[in-house]
Amino acid sequence: MNTCDDTASPARTTADTHTGDIVLVVDDSPDTLSLINDTLEQAGIDALVALDGSQALNIARRLRPDMILLDAVMPGLDGFETCKLLKADPELASIPVIFMTGLTDSENIVRGLESGGVDYLTKPIQPNELLARMKVHLNNARLTSSAHQALDSTGQFLCTVDAAGRMHWATPQTYALLSSADAMEGILQRKMEADLQMWLSRSPGAGHRLKLEGLQKPLAVVFIEQRDSSTYLLKLVDDGGPAGEDILREKLSLTKRESEVLFWIANGKTNREIGEILDVSPRTVNKHLEGVFSKLGVENRTAAAGIAIRALNPDS
């Protein structure tokens, strides 16, 4: 059994599991922890252990397990609140959570699922049932992760949000575009979430479009599909005529890639971040940036960004 400070033990392979699966077990009962640890070890799955919700959150943020088995009723931060906090963190939201509970009434089962759980098991835990349920959800999580990675690499401006308009996942390009519109924090983020919540409550169809009002640049979202009861796939689009990159290319006589690099420099992105957005290496970004410096007659990023900002905002 691994504690929160242990590293994962060497990966093992069985017919039913992939090597390297790591599962975080959260329970304040030593008997339950022992039973589950033995079951997972026999199945070739590495187990990490937390005794309460706060400890579970810390471990999940540091080690990012493939799945979390979560006791519903614990002292302090209970399983329901722990799950809500996990799902509110974009880095952890995709981890499947299976609730373990002695509460068999429908109210608590629904409460667990509404807080973000994908399944539940009633105590006492039956090892065969546990492994069967885990196998299904681990496979589903892998498929979802593979899809997200594929979308990340295509450069598309896609994201998923819940019914309250809160973003759960997005491609790097989407995060960057929203950041350039100052929509990732504060009042503008809350307004965007509220607008999305109201729009989604009206059940928009595929292709329907919502203009996002009040942001620092004109953006809109297009409805792609509803993934499940509370997850929606959207596409973010620039809604304001010529894109910033196009303006810079025309006004400053840059190549397409040089104008893209300069646009994101003007929005405060590092070479590594620009590389992720444009799907090129940081070294390639630096090469294009050298071309920008030469054409603009400047020697550093700050001066280049200043010229770009004035080109994009001639009246400011």
N, C-alpha and C positions, 0 to 999 in steps of 0.2 A: 504494500500500500504506500503510495507516494504522499508525502505531506506537501504543504504549500511551498516549501523550500527545496524539495527534491527535484532532480531532473528526471525526465522520463526514462524508464528502464529500456533496454534494448528491444527493438520492435520484434514482434512474433507474428507468425502467419498461421491462419487456420483457413479452412474452406469457406467460412462464413464472414470473414472480416478482412479488411485491408490492413497491411502493415502500418504501424504508427498511429492507429486510432488512440486518441486520448480523451477520456471521459472524466468530467468533474462530478463527484458525488457530494451532495450537500445534505447533511442530516446530523441532528444532535444525538442520535441513538447509536451507541457503539455496536449493538447487535446487528442493526441494519447495515451499518458501514462494513462490518466484517463479512456478512453474507454477500453483499454486492461486490466487495473487493475480490472475494474468492471466485465468484461467478465470472467476473470480468477477466481475472487472471487466467482462468481455464479456457476462456474464449480468445486469448491472445490480445486483450485490450488493456492498455495502461490506465490506471486509475489515480486520479488526484482527489484529495479529500479536503472538504471545508466543513466546519462545525456550525457555521451560522451564515446569514446572508451577506454581512459586511465582508467577511473573509472570502466568501465565494466571489464577490465582485472584484476584489483585489487580485485573486488568482486568475480569474478570467481575463482581466486586462493585461496581465503580465504574460500569460502562457497560451491564451486563446485555445481552449479545448475544442474538440470536434462535436461534443455533445455535453449537456448538463442534465444530471438526474437530481431533481430538486424537491426536498421535503416541503410540503405546503405549510405545516405548522411548526414554527420554531420560535424560541424566545428572541426578543429584540426584533430585528428585521425579518419578517416572515417570508415565506416563499413567494407569495403573490406580489408583494412590493419588490422583492429582489428581482423577479422576472420582469416587472415593469421597467426597472432601472436598467436591466440588461438590454431590453428591446429599445430603450431610448438612446442607447449608445450606438452610433452607426458602425463602429468597429466590431461590435458584439451582437448586433441585432439578428444576424443570420444564423447564429448558433442555435440548433434545435434544443428545446427544453422539454423534458418529460417530467411531469409532476408525480411525486409519490405521496400518497395520503391515505389515512385511515378514514377520511371523511367521504362517505359514499353517497351522501345526499346530492341531488342534482345541482343545488345552488352553488356548492363549493366546486363541483366539477366545472360548471359553466364559468365560475369566477377564475379558475385556473386557466382555462382556454382563452378567456377574454383578456387576461393579463399577458398573453403571448405564448403560452404553452402549446406544443403540437400534439400532446397526448397525455394520458394519466394512467397510473397504476395504483391499485389499492393494496394496502398492506394487510397481511404479510406478503412480501414480494415473492413471486414464483419465478425462479431462475430462468426456466425455459421461456416463459411469457416475456420476461424482461429482455432477453436476448433477441427474441423474435421482433418485438416492437422496436428495439434499438436498431436492428439491421435495416428495417424499412426506412426509418428517419435518417440514418446515416447515409444511405444511398440517395435519398431525396436531397439531402444537404449537399452531397457531392455534385449532383446534377445541377443544382442551383448555382453552386460556386463556379462550376465550369462555364455555365451560361454567362455569369457576370464577368468572368475573365475574358470570354470571347467578345462580349460587348465592349469591355474596357479597351481592347486592342483595336477596335474598329474606328474609334474616334467619334462615335455617335453621342449626341447630347441626350442621353436617356437617364431616367431615374424612377424609383418607386417611392410612393408616398402612402400613408395610411388615410383612413377616412377623415382624420382631423387635419390633414394637409401636411403632416410632419414627414420629412424625408427619411427613408430608411436606407436607401442605397442610391448611388449615382456614379456615372463614369467620371473619370478625372476631368474630362472636357466640360461636363455639366457643372461640377464644383467650381471650375475656373470661371465659367461664364457668369454664374450667379455671384461669385466674389467680385467680378468686375462691375456688377450692378449693385454692390453693397447689400445683397439680399441674404447673406449667410449669418447675420447676427442682428440683434437689437430690434428696433421698431419695424424696420422694413421686412425683416424675416417674419415677425409675428403677423404683419399685415398680409404678406404673401400666403402664409399658412391659413389664415382666416378666409382669404379669398378662395383658396383651393378647397377648403372644407365646404364652403357654401356651394361652389360649383359642382363638386363631387356628389353632394347631397341631391342634386337634380338629375343624377344618372346620365351624364353625357355619353353619347355614342362614339364609336371609333371615328377618328378624324375631326371631332369637335374641338374647337379652339377657344382658349381663354387668354385674353390680354392681361398681363400682370401690371397693374397700375401703380404709379408712385415710385418706381425703382429709378436708379441712377442711369439706366439705359433701357430702351424699350424691348421687353421680352414677352414671349407668350409661351403657353404650353399647349400641346396637342395630345388629346386622349388616344392612347394606343389600345389598351385592354384592361379588364379587371382580372387580376391573377387569382385572387381568392376572395373570401367574404370581406376583407378589409385591406387589401393591397392593390394598388393601381399603378400601371406602367404608363409613364408619360414621356413625351419628347419635348425638350426645351428648344425654342427657336428664337433667333434674333428678329424682332418685329419692327425695326426702325429704318428701313431703306438700306442704303449701302452699309456693309459691316465696317467696323473700325479698321480692320486689316485692308479693306479695299480703299478706304479713304487715304490711308498712309501710303499705299502703293501708288496711287494716282498723284498725290500731292508731293511726295518725296522721291519719286522715280526709283522705287525699290522693286526687287523681284517679289513674287508672291510669298515665298518662304521668308525672305527678309522682313517683309511687312508684318507677317504673322509673329515672328520673333519680337520685333519692336513693339507690336501691340501689347504683348504679354509683359514685356519689360516695363512698359508704361503703366501696367496694372500691378507692378510690384512682385512679379514672379521670378524665382531663381532659374538658373539654367536647368537644373534637375526637374523642377516643376514644369518648365516649358517643354522639356523633352517628353515628359509624360503626357502632356496635353497634345503635342503634335506627333507623338509616337516616333521620336527620333532620339538619338543619344545626346547627352549633354555636350559631348565634343562637337557634334554636328551643329548644335545650337550656337556654340561659341564661334564656329567657323562662319555661320551666317551673320552673327553679331559683328565680327570683324569687317564684313562687307558693309554693314549698316554704318559703322563708325567711319569708314573710308568715304562713303557717299555723302554722309552728313557733315563731314569735316570736324568730328568730335573725337575725344580720346577716352571717354568713359560712359558707363551706363546712365549715370545721372543726367549728363548733358543730352544724351540721346533720348531719354525718357521725357525731358523737358520739351524738346522739339516735337516729339510725338503728341504730348498732351496739348500743346498749342495748336497743332494741326487738327486734332480731334475736336477742340473746343475753341474755335476762332473768336468767339464773342466773349470769352471769359477773361 
